[in-house]
Amino acid sequence: MCRHLHINLEDLPWPVNVLKFNQMVHDMQPGDDVTATIKDADVVDNLQQLLGNRAGLHFDVFQAETDYRIRVTKDRTDDPGQRVNIRQSAGDPQF
């Protein structure tokens, strides 16, 4: 069963926010998605670099008025030959 998780990293200091996010992504099961809320653009850059090195993950970054949101989705299967295409949404998602 797919889970839809949310983590608010706005009030956590660096690097604790990056470590918490990394742990949540590490614990994802196939088909899960995680949305993180972040205030600091530098932290967003750190998280994008972290995610860019991981196979089987897709992510989108959205900038809202006062914060950023990163939505990460883990492929539904670990077999690259049987991956399900994840539709990328345009604009700010509804949370």
FIKEFI-912300 format. One record per residue: residue number from 1; residue in three letters; x, y, z of N, C-alpha, C, O in turn. Coordinates in Angstrom, 3 decimals, padded with zeros to 6 digits. Atoms other than C-alpha are relative to their C-alpha. Layout:
<dovexs>
NUM/ALA/X/Y/Z/X/Y/Z/X/Y/Z/X/Y/Z
...
</dovexs>
This chain:
<dovexs>
1/MET/000.838/-001.173/000.000/000.000/000.000/000.000/000.891/001.248/000.000/001.855/001.325/000.763
2/CYS/-000.774/-001.237/000.117/001.348/003.442/-000.957/-000.362/000.954/001.135/-001.526/001.100/001.509
3/ARG/000.211/-000.976/-001.070/001.806/006.011/001.780/000.294/001.398/-000.535/001.165/001.581/-001.386
4/HIS/-000.207/-001.408/000.331/001.573/009.793/001.421/000.419/000.690/001.288/-000.405/000.929/002.170
5/LEU/-000.571/-000.527/-001.237/003.848/011.328/004.051/000.359/001.465/-000.151/000.612/001.939/-001.259
6/HIS/-000.378/-001.413/000.004/004.606/014.924/005.014/000.938/000.250/001.175/000.739/-000.277/002.269
7/ILE/-000.912/-000.395/-001.062/007.484/016.385/007.004/000.243/001.506/-000.114/000.505/002.029/-001.197
8/ASN/-000.248/-001.438/-000.044/007.880/020.003/008.066/001.407/000.217/000.537/001.688/-000.090/001.696
9/LEU/-001.395/-000.227/-000.369/011.563/020.976/008.133/000.295/001.473/000.268/001.455/001.849/000.437
10/GLU/-000.192/-001.444/-000.098/011.024/024.722/008.540/000.709/000.444/001.284/001.537/001.355/001.246
11/ASP/-000.539/-000.457/-001.282/011.964/025.006/012.210/001.222/-000.789/000.471/001.732/-000.548/001.565
12/LEU/-001.172/000.789/-000.386/014.821/022.502/012.257/001.276/000.651/-000.542/001.296/001.125/-001.678
13/PRO/-001.258/-000.585/000.477/018.414/023.762/012.043/000.706/-000.930/-000.982/000.488/-002.142/-000.987
14/TRP/-000.855/000.791/000.866/020.830/022.644/009.364/001.125/-000.544/000.866/001.614/000.224/001.695
15/PRO/000.338/001.042/000.964/022.070/019.845/009.167/-001.086/-000.962/000.471/-001.355/-001.956/-000.202
16/VAL/001.027/000.908/-000.520/019.328/018.251/011.302/-001.124/-000.169/-001.013/-001.621/-001.281/-001.196
17/ASN/001.086/000.095/000.981/016.703/019.073/008.643/000.369/-000.913/-001.171/-000.466/-001.676/-001.656
18/VAL/-000.452/000.857/001.100/018.760/017.384/005.925/000.045/-001.468/000.453/-000.356/-002.359/-000.296
19/LEU/-000.078/001.368/-000.524/019.365/014.301/008.110/-001.385/-000.610/000.187/-001.596/-001.779/-000.135
20/LYS/001.381/000.493/-000.176/015.656/013.981/008.992/-000.637/-000.350/-001.350/-001.284/-001.387/-001.497
21/PHE/000.529/000.245/001.340/014.687/014.265/005.331/000.616/-001.256/-000.596/-000.092/-002.095/-001.152
22/ASN/-000.704/001.159/000.535/017.316/011.720/004.313/-000.523/-001.297/000.626/-000.704/-002.294/-000.072
23/GLN/000.513/001.198/-000.670/016.041/009.237/006.915/-001.395/-000.344/-000.496/-001.705/-001.515/-000.714
24/MET/001.359/000.246/000.475/012.445/009.652/005.764/000.023/-000.582/-001.418/-000.721/-001.515/-001.719
25/VAL/-000.117/000.512/001.372/013.426/009.100/002.117/000.557/-001.429/000.020/000.103/-002.288/-000.736
26/HIS/-000.589/001.337/-000.108/015.536/006.094/003.095/-001.046/-001.042/000.405/-000.991/-002.184/-000.051
27/ASP/001.024/000.921/-000.500/012.515/004.518/004.854/-001.180/-000.177/-000.945/-002.095/-000.943/-000.645
28/MET/001.112/000.108/000.948/010.226/004.929/001.822/-000.086/-001.403/-000.590/000.927/-002.053/-000.848
29/GLN/000.277/001.249/000.679/008.621/001.827/000.344/-000.395/000.316/-001.445/-000.811/001.439/-001.731
30/PRO/000.407/-000.250/001.388/007.941/001.426/-003.405/-001.433/000.535/-000.080/-002.355/-000.019/000.519
31/GLY/001.298/-000.630/000.175/005.046/003.692/-004.424/-000.285/001.126/000.985/-001.223/001.896/000.778
32/ASP/000.196/-001.071/-000.980/005.353/006.001/-001.396/000.371/001.353/-000.586/001.162/001.450/-001.524
33/ASP/-000.482/-001.338/000.295/005.610/009.742/-001.696/000.112/000.785/001.300/-000.663/000.588/002.236
34/VAL/-000.281/-000.842/-001.156/006.978/012.256/000.794/000.022/001.446/-000.474/000.637/001.762/-001.493
35/THR/-000.055/-001.425/000.270/006.387/016.000/000.786/000.653/000.679/001.190/000.235/000.497/002.334
36/ALA/-000.705/-000.740/-001.042/008.778/018.209/002.732/-000.227/001.484/-000.213/-000.211/001.966/-001.345
37/THR/000.151/-001.448/000.021/008.187/021.867/003.592/001.268/000.610/000.589/001.685/000.250/001.690
38/ILE/-001.291/-000.580/-000.366/011.359/023.989/003.801/-000.062/001.510/-000.214/-000.699/001.972/-001.160
39/LYS/-000.057/-001.458/000.182/012.004/027.725/004.267/001.271/000.449/-000.705/001.234/001.401/-001.485
40/ASP/-001.324/-000.446/000.437/015.704/027.967/003.377/000.347/-000.552/-001.389/000.380/-001.766/-001.587
41/ALA/-000.346/000.420/001.371/016.653/027.890/-000.337/001.294/-000.807/-000.034/001.440/-001.689/-000.881
42/ASP/-001.252/000.772/-000.049/020.143/026.592/000.579/-000.258/-001.447/000.401/000.401/-002.357/-000.102
43/VAL/000.368/001.363/-000.393/018.569/023.565/002.268/-000.655/-000.711/-001.176/-000.409/-001.896/-001.399
44/VAL/000.623/000.581/001.195/016.469/022.977/-000.849/001.088/-000.467/-000.966/000.992/-001.560/-001.524
45/ASP/-001.118/000.389/000.868/019.705/022.937/-002.882/000.690/-001.253/000.528/001.021/-002.151/-000.247
46/ASN/-000.605/001.189/-000.606/021.221/020.427/-000.423/-000.832/-001.245/-000.270/-000.296/-002.297/-000.619
47/LEU/000.891/001.142/000.189/018.185/018.166/-000.719/-000.060/-000.431/-001.465/-000.139/-001.623/-001.761
48/GLN/-000.002/000.346/001.423/018.163/018.349/-004.513/001.272/-000.765/-000.359/001.220/-001.722/-001.132
49/GLN/-001.255/000.718/000.254/021.809/017.271/-004.583/-000.070/-001.404/000.569/000.381/-002.358/-000.066
50/LEU/000.155/001.298/-000.633/021.025/014.435/-002.193/-000.888/-000.920/-000.841/-000.568/-002.093/-001.037
51/LEU/000.943/000.799/000.781/018.091/013.248/-004.304/000.513/-000.310/-001.396/000.191/-001.355/-001.961
52/GLY/-000.510/000.198/001.353/019.905/013.634/-007.606/000.893/-001.214/-000.145/001.102/-001.699/-001.257
53/ASN/-000.894/001.153/000.021/022.221/010.768/-006.668/-000.709/-001.315/000.296/-000.053/-002.351/000.411
54/ARG/000.729/001.207/-000.386/019.477/008.263/-005.862/-000.827/-000.541/-001.153/-001.666/000.162/-001.718
55/ALA/000.781/000.673/001.045/018.113/005.806/-008.399/-001.369/-000.373/000.567/-001.506/-000.649/001.759
56/GLY/001.327/000.444/-000.403/014.416/004.985/-008.291/-000.844/001.057/000.684/-001.932/000.760/001.179
57/LEU/000.758/-001.090/-000.610/013.308/008.374/-006.962/-000.267/001.085/-001.031/000.565/001.354/-001.897
58/HIS/000.362/-001.152/000.826/011.520/011.224/-008.716/-000.383/001.112/000.957/-000.992/000.861/001.997
59/PHE/000.384/-001.092/-000.884/011.111/014.661/-007.224/-000.333/001.261/-000.767/000.156/001.495/-001.873
60/ASP/000.393/-001.307/000.505/009.538/018.035/-007.877/000.239/001.008/001.103/000.076/000.692/002.281
61/VAL/-000.166/-001.098/-000.951/010.327/021.349/-006.192/-000.992/001.093/-000.366/-001.073/001.505/-001.523
62/PHE/000.977/-001.057/000.183/007.606/023.965/-005.756/000.348/001.142/000.935/000.663/000.913/002.103
63/GLN/-000.220/-001.159/-000.849/008.120/027.489/-004.470/-001.346/000.645/000.281/-002.058/001.052/-000.637
64/ALA/001.212/-000.684/-000.427/005.224/028.906/-002.489/000.384/001.414/000.429/001.531/001.823/000.244
65/GLU/-000.286/-001.377/-000.385/004.962/032.441/-001.110/001.072/000.102/001.082/001.953/000.958/000.999
66/THR/-000.921/-000.123/-001.126/006.888/031.810/002.103/000.891/-001.213/000.206/001.713/-001.221/001.123
67/ASP/-000.808/001.204/-000.190/008.445/028.369/001.670/000.144/-000.772/-001.308/-000.348/-000.353/-002.356
68/TYR/-000.182/000.913/001.122/009.453/025.557/-000.672/-000.582/-001.341/000.397/-000.657/-001.683/001.578
69/ARG/000.458/001.362/-000.236/007.998/022.095/-001.053/000.704/-000.922/-000.979/000.790/-000.642/-002.175
70/ILE/-000.591/001.044/000.835/009.788/019.038/-002.340/-000.869/-001.238/000.163/-001.102/-001.709/001.277
71/ARG/000.757/001.249/-000.015/007.690/016.033/-003.285/000.858/-001.081/-000.648/001.300/-000.940/-001.789
72/VAL/-000.822/001.118/000.457/009.597/012.765/-003.654/-000.890/-001.220/-000.138/-001.683/-001.520/000.755
73/THR/000.741/001.235/000.227/008.093/009.608/-005.131/000.991/-001.110/-000.284/001.918/-000.948/-001.077
74/LYS/-000.848/001.163/000.243/009.723/006.200/-005.000/-000.686/-000.894/-001.023/-001.891/-001.135/-000.945
75/ASP/000.554/000.895/001.014/009.271/003.920/-008.006/-000.774/-001.135/000.650/-000.439/-001.592/001.742
76/ARG/000.844/001.067/-000.530/006.617/001.275/-007.515/000.685/-001.349/000.002/000.219/-002.278/000.662
77/THR/-000.751/001.251/000.014/009.132/-001.449/-008.242/001.484/000.321/-000.061/001.875/001.368/-000.576
78/ASP/-001.447/-000.197/000.054/012.878/-001.816/-007.839/000.595/-000.522/-001.297/001.792/-000.363/-001.537
79/ASP/-000.456/000.526/001.280/013.100/-003.490/-011.265/-000.138/001.091/-001.060/-001.258/001.453/-001.420
80/PRO/000.082/-001.095/000.973/014.014/-000.762/-013.814/-000.793/-000.360/-001.253/-001.330/000.531/-001.911
81/GLY/000.738/000.420/001.182/012.398/-002.820/-016.593/-001.503/000.052/000.190/-002.253/-000.021/-000.783
82/GLN/001.431/000.003/-000.276/009.009/-002.645/-014.873/-000.448/001.262/000.724/-001.445/001.239/001.447
83/ARG/000.344/-001.242/-000.694/008.919/000.928/-013.634/-001.307/000.576/-000.528/-001.609/000.503/-001.719
84/VAL/001.245/-000.679/000.338/005.622/002.740/-013.601/000.324/001.473/-000.169/001.000/002.063/000.674
85/ASN/-000.245/-001.423/000.214/005.715/006.231/-015.066/-000.772/000.812/001.025/-001.973/000.615/001.209
86/ILE/000.619/-000.891/-000.970/005.011/008.836/-012.414/-000.284/001.319/-000.707/000.626/001.940/-001.256
87/ARG/000.386/-001.240/000.668/003.091/011.822/-013.777/000.540/001.180/000.795/000.319/001.285/002.001
88/GLN/-000.516/-001.213/-000.621/004.847/015.091/-013.041/-001.091/001.057/-000.066/-001.663/001.302/-001.129
89/SER/001.043/-001.028/-000.020/002.428/017.792/-011.967/000.608/001.372/-000.236/001.770/001.623/000.082
90/ALA/-000.445/-001.376/000.263/002.687/021.397/-013.017/-000.628/000.921/001.032/-001.780/000.737/001.425
91/GLY/000.520/-000.966/-000.967/002.291/024.261/-010.589/000.084/-000.491/001.413/000.650/-001.549/001.689
92/ASP/-000.031/000.320/-001.427/001.841/024.221/-006.857/-001.025/-001.064/000.305/-002.206/-000.880/000.009
93/PRO/000.963/001.067/-000.290/000.277/020.958/-005.667/-000.921/000.391/001.142/-000.606/001.286/001.926
94/GLN/000.946/-000.217/-001.087/-002.703/020.907/-003.348/000.382/-000.902/001.157/000.407/-002.124/001.007
95/PHE/-000.387/000.765/-001.186/-001.636/019.820/000.141/-001.017/000.188/001.089/-000.872/-000.376/002.173
</dovexs>
